[in-house]
Amino acid sequence: MIWQTSRFQIDLSKPRVMGIVNVTPDSFSDGGKYFSEGSGFAGVFAHCDKMLREGADLLDIGGESTRPGAPPVPLEEELARVLPVVRHAVTLGVPLSVDTYKPEVMQAVLDLGADVINDIWALRKPGAVEAVAGHPGCGICLMHMHREPQTMQVAPMEGDVVPQVRDFLQAAAAGLQAVGVDKSRIVLDVGIGFGKTVAQNFALLARQQEFLSGGYPLLAAWSRKSSLAAVTSTSLSAVAQLDVADRMVPSITAALLAVDRGARIVRVHDVKETVQALKVWSAAR
């Protein structure tokens, strides 16, 4: 299976690791660690380089936090955060994804040479479909999100989420193909944590193979999600207190389970450790 992107045809015959590069001061797990307003981009550039040394197959750059309750970032601010990092990252020789839902940002980063648009809104914003459909070959990741970041956990989904998420993603992918986007450019993401309860998130993992019937590759993004903290902490009051180190092993475990159930890309913060775990998984196979 090949994922067609702007500059690369990514071979998905083996699972690929996507390293998360947050150019934000407020992301839920590493906001401000590599970037803060006014501090420059040296830390972000170094983080990109480090992830590649650790074995990342591609990078995913985001300039707006999508944690529950996060406020939207103005267009000009997102561009100011993301574009310098894209200019650096396109020189590194690996596929580059940009996590954005704004059509203007999509167009700007594609013009700079970005390979993939990773959209939590699944191109539902006006102009988004046109931005990617007009590009001759960029990769696209369509994610399911219930409601929006400000409200998604206030009133999560109800009932059996698996068919609801599956039907949404299949319709979104079919809509793209209807406007001329080749199927080989499309990857799907079930949207762990985006408007789902803890039980619903784990139902999506347990039944992940139900999403493979359409023939689209799956991206799994479990890294450091609160559902992992919820099932590993000893008390509900301790969930919010679990730090990055506490969430590493659960994150890697979830990534391996997702790959074993058919995911072809895992989006992670802990690249080195995930790459090592996947080597063990591959050896056992």
C-alpha positions as CSV (number, residue, x, y, z in Angstrom):
1,M,0.0,0.0,0.0
2,I,1.4,3.4,-1.0
3,W,0.4,6.8,0.4
4,Q,0.8,9.4,-2.4
5,T,2.0,12.8,-1.1
6,S,3.4,15.9,-2.7
7,R,7.1,14.8,-2.9
8,F,7.0,11.2,-1.6
9,Q,5.3,7.9,-2.2
10,I,5.2,6.5,1.3
11,D,5.4,2.7,1.5
12,L,3.0,1.6,4.1
13,S,3.9,-2.1,3.9
14,K,5.4,-1.5,7.3
15,P,4.1,0.9,10.0
16,R,5.4,4.4,9.9
17,V,6.1,6.8,12.8
18,M,4.9,10.4,12.5
19,G,6.6,12.7,15.0
20,I,4.5,15.5,16.5
21,V,6.0,19.0,16.3
22,N,3.9,21.4,18.3
23,V,4.6,25.0,17.5
24,T,2.3,26.2,20.3
25,P,2.6,27.6,23.8
26,D,-0.5,25.7,25.0
27,S,-0.7,22.2,23.6
28,F,-1.9,19.7,26.3
29,S,1.3,17.8,26.8
30,D,4.3,19.8,25.5
31,G,2.9,23.3,25.0
32,G,5.8,25.8,25.3
33,K,8.5,23.2,25.6
34,Y,10.0,23.8,22.2
35,F,8.2,27.1,21.3
36,S,6.9,30.1,23.1
37,E,5.9,33.5,21.7
38,G,9.0,35.6,21.2
39,S,11.5,32.9,21.9
40,G,12.3,32.1,18.3
41,F,12.3,28.8,16.5
42,A,15.7,27.2,17.4
43,G,14.1,24.8,19.8
44,V,11.6,23.7,17.3
45,F,14.2,23.2,14.6
46,A,16.3,21.1,17.0
47,H,13.3,19.1,18.0
48,C,12.6,18.2,14.3
49,D,16.2,17.2,13.8
50,K,16.1,15.1,17.0
51,M,13.0,13.2,15.9
52,L,14.5,12.3,12.6
53,R,17.7,11.0,14.4
54,E,15.4,8.9,16.6
55,G,13.8,7.3,13.6
56,A,10.7,9.3,12.6
57,D,9.5,8.6,9.1
58,L,7.6,11.8,8.8
59,L,6.9,15.0,10.8
60,D,3.6,16.6,11.6
61,I,3.8,20.3,12.4
62,G,0.9,22.1,14.1
63,G,0.5,25.8,15.1
64,E,-2.8,25.6,17.0
65,S,-3.7,23.5,20.0
66,T,-6.7,21.3,19.6
67,R,-6.9,20.2,23.2
68,P,-10.5,20.3,24.7
69,G,-11.5,23.9,25.4
70,A,-8.6,25.4,23.4
71,P,-9.4,28.8,21.9
72,P,-9.0,29.2,18.1
73,V,-5.8,30.9,16.9
74,P,-6.1,33.8,14.4
75,L,-4.9,33.0,10.9
76,E,-2.0,35.4,10.9
77,E,-0.7,34.0,14.2
78,E,-0.9,30.4,13.0
79,L,1.0,31.4,9.8
80,A,3.6,33.2,11.8
81,R,4.2,30.1,13.9
82,V,4.1,27.4,11.2
83,L,5.7,28.8,8.1
84,P,9.2,29.2,9.5
85,V,9.2,25.6,10.7
86,V,7.9,24.4,7.3
87,R,10.7,26.2,5.5
88,H,13.2,24.4,7.7
89,A,11.5,21.0,7.7
90,V,11.1,20.8,3.9
91,T,14.9,20.7,3.6
92,L,15.2,17.6,5.9
93,G,14.4,15.0,3.2
94,V,11.4,13.4,4.8
95,P,7.6,13.8,4.2
96,L,6.2,16.8,6.0
97,S,2.6,17.0,7.3
98,V,0.9,20.1,8.6
99,D,-1.9,19.9,11.1
100,T,-4.4,22.6,10.2
101,Y,-8.0,23.2,9.3
102,K,-7.6,26.7,7.7
103,P,-7.6,26.7,3.9
104,E,-5.3,29.7,3.8
105,V,-2.7,27.8,5.9
106,M,-3.1,24.7,3.7
107,Q,-2.4,26.7,0.6
108,A,0.6,28.5,2.1
109,V,2.3,25.3,3.4
110,L,1.6,23.4,0.2
111,D,3.2,26.3,-1.8
112,L,6.3,25.9,0.4
113,G,6.5,22.1,-0.4
114,A,4.6,20.4,2.5
115,D,3.5,16.9,1.6
116,V,0.4,16.2,3.7
117,I,-2.5,18.2,5.1
118,N,-3.7,16.7,8.4
119,D,-7.1,18.1,9.2
120,I,-9.1,17.5,12.4
121,W,-12.2,19.0,10.6
122,A,-11.9,16.5,7.7
123,L,-11.9,19.4,5.2
124,R,-15.4,20.7,6.4
125,K,-14.3,24.3,6.5
126,P,-15.3,26.4,3.5
127,G,-12.5,26.3,0.9
128,A,-10.6,23.4,2.4
129,V,-11.6,20.8,-0.2
130,E,-10.7,23.2,-2.9
131,A,-7.2,23.8,-1.4
132,V,-6.2,20.2,-1.4
133,A,-8.2,19.1,-4.5
134,G,-6.4,21.7,-6.6
135,H,-3.0,20.3,-5.6
136,P,-1.7,17.7,-8.0
137,G,-0.6,15.2,-5.3
138,C,-0.6,16.2,-1.7
139,G,-1.5,13.6,0.9
140,I,-4.6,14.1,3.0
141,C,-5.5,12.8,6.5
142,L,-9.2,13.1,7.3
143,M,-10.0,12.9,11.0
144,H,-13.4,12.5,12.7
145,M,-14.3,15.1,15.4
146,H,-17.6,15.4,17.2
147,R,-18.6,19.1,17.6
148,E,-15.5,21.3,17.9
149,P,-12.5,21.6,20.3
150,Q,-14.3,24.1,22.5
151,T,-17.3,21.9,23.1
152,M,-16.4,18.3,22.0
153,Q,-16.0,17.0,25.6
154,V,-18.9,19.0,27.0
155,A,-21.3,16.8,25.2
156,P,-19.5,13.7,23.8
157,M,-21.0,11.3,21.3
158,E,-23.8,8.9,22.3
159,G,-24.4,5.3,21.5
160,D,-22.2,3.0,19.4
161,V,-19.6,5.3,17.9
162,V,-17.9,2.8,15.6
163,P,-20.5,2.9,12.8
164,Q,-21.0,6.6,13.2
165,V,-17.3,7.4,12.8
166,R,-16.9,4.8,10.0
167,D,-19.8,6.2,8.0
168,F,-18.5,9.8,8.5
169,L,-15.0,9.0,7.3
170,Q,-16.2,6.9,4.4
171,A,-18.4,9.7,3.2
172,A,-15.7,12.3,3.6
173,A,-13.2,10.2,1.6
174,A,-15.9,9.5,-1.1
175,G,-16.6,13.2,-1.3
176,L,-12.9,13.9,-2.0
177,Q,-12.7,11.2,-4.7
178,A,-15.8,12.7,-6.3
179,V,-13.9,16.0,-6.9
180,G,-10.9,14.2,-8.5
181,V,-8.7,13.3,-5.5
182,D,-7.1,9.9,-6.0
183,K,-7.8,7.4,-3.4
184,S,-4.0,6.8,-2.9
185,R,-3.7,10.3,-1.4
186,I,-6.2,9.7,1.5
187,V,-5.6,8.4,5.0
188,L,-8.2,8.2,7.8
189,D,-8.0,8.9,11.5
190,V,-10.9,8.0,13.9
191,G,-10.1,10.9,16.1
192,I,-9.3,9.5,19.5
193,G,-10.3,11.9,22.2
194,F,-12.2,14.3,19.9
195,G,-15.7,14.2,21.4
196,K,-15.7,10.6,22.6
197,T,-15.8,9.1,26.1
198,V,-13.0,6.9,27.5
199,A,-15.1,3.8,26.8
200,Q,-15.8,5.0,23.2
201,N,-12.2,5.6,22.5
202,F,-11.3,2.1,23.5
203,A,-14.2,0.7,21.5
204,L,-12.7,2.4,18.5
205,L,-9.4,0.6,19.2
206,A,-10.9,-2.8,20.0
207,R,-12.9,-2.7,16.7
208,Q,-10.4,-0.8,14.7
209,Q,-10.4,-3.4,12.0
210,E,-13.9,-2.4,11.0
211,F,-12.4,0.7,9.5
212,L,-10.2,-1.2,7.1
213,S,-13.0,-2.4,4.8
214,G,-12.9,0.7,2.6
215,G,-9.3,0.1,1.7
216,Y,-7.9,3.4,3.2
217,P,-4.8,3.4,5.4
218,L,-5.4,4.3,9.0
219,L,-3.5,6.8,11.2
220,A,-3.7,6.2,14.9
221,A,-3.1,9.1,17.3
222,W,-3.2,7.9,20.9
223,S,0.0,9.6,22.2
224,R,-0.5,11.0,25.7
225,K,-4.3,11.2,25.4
226,S,-6.3,11.5,28.6
227,S,-8.1,8.2,28.0
228,L,-4.8,6.5,28.7
229,A,-4.4,8.3,31.9
230,A,-8.0,7.5,32.9
231,V,-7.4,3.7,32.7
232,T,-3.9,3.7,34.2
233,S,-4.3,6.1,37.1
234,T,-5.3,4.8,40.6
235,S,-8.0,7.5,41.1
236,L,-10.0,9.9,39.0
237,S,-8.4,12.9,40.8
238,A,-5.0,11.7,39.7
239,V,-5.7,11.7,36.0
240,A,-4.9,15.3,35.4
241,Q,-1.7,15.0,37.4
242,L,-0.1,12.3,35.3
243,D,2.9,13.8,33.7
244,V,4.5,13.1,30.4
245,A,6.7,10.3,31.8
246,D,3.6,8.6,33.3
247,R,1.9,8.5,29.9
248,M,4.8,7.2,27.8
249,V,4.3,3.5,28.4
250,P,0.5,3.6,27.9
251,S,1.0,5.6,24.7
252,I,3.4,3.1,23.3
253,T,1.2,0.3,24.3
254,A,-1.8,1.9,22.5
255,A,0.3,2.5,19.4
256,L,1.4,-1.1,19.2
257,L,-2.2,-2.3,19.7
258,A,-3.3,0.1,16.9
259,V,-0.6,-1.2,14.6
260,D,-1.5,-4.8,15.4
261,R,-5.1,-4.0,14.5
262,G,-4.1,-2.6,11.1
263,A,-3.0,1.1,11.6
264,R,-0.2,2.0,9.1
265,I,0.8,5.3,10.7
266,V,1.2,6.2,14.4
267,R,1.3,9.9,15.4
268,V,3.5,10.1,18.5
269,H,5.5,12.4,20.8
270,D,7.9,9.7,21.9
271,V,9.6,8.7,18.7
272,K,12.6,6.8,19.9
273,E,10.7,4.6,22.3
274,T,7.9,3.9,19.7
275,V,10.4,3.0,17.0
276,Q,12.1,0.6,19.4
277,A,8.8,-1.0,20.4
278,L,7.8,-1.4,16.7
279,K,11.1,-3.2,16.0
280,V,10.2,-5.7,18.7
281,W,6.7,-6.1,17.3
282,S,8.1,-6.6,13.8
283,A,10.7,-9.2,15.0
284,A,7.9,-11.2,16.6
285,R,5.9,-11.1,13.4
